[in-house]
Amino acid sequence: MPDGNGAQLHEKEKLAELRRAWEDRPLGAMIDHILDRYHTPLHRDLPGLVDKIGSARKELTGPARELDRPLRDLEELLRTDLPDHLRAEEEALFPRIRAHLRADESRAERGEKAAAPAGGGLRSLGRIQDDHNQIMDMLIALHAENVLDRLPETTPAGDDHPLREDLKRLVGDLREHAFLEDEVLFPRAVALEKRLRNGTS
């Protein structure tokens, strides 16, 4: 198993590879990928994961009881805040980016100057990025308190505890998800909107 520095280096390399894979791909394809790779599994898996966290909190004994607070905060994030965040992207932000893409494609087909579609632009982007910061702060706190590795390895019945690996996988996916949006999708979407509003090709 890699040490802390090795794990951080591996994560940086993985994110750099993710950037290279998507920095020149069409924005519509990137949105489709984010929905298929991250949003759909989260909608499917979050209710069961919230239930597992609730069960794990009830099973904490002895010194492990101090894990109840960070687990409670994580449970609330996954129960309410993260689903709300996903819906905001799916119902407002992503459709707006797609509208910009359609406007750009239509302009190119007709040989006209670029023009942004009517509406509010990407105004929700700031709130979306604030949500990402909140999620990342939660993950940083989980890491700082070594919460995942301190979870019981087995259930009271002696079975392997299902929560540890589930949460580690979730943390990795959320890091990738936020990175791909914050570092690749959103800057390119903002540049597209600026180009449309300035009437440049």
Beta strands, then each sheet from edge to edge (+ up, - down):
end
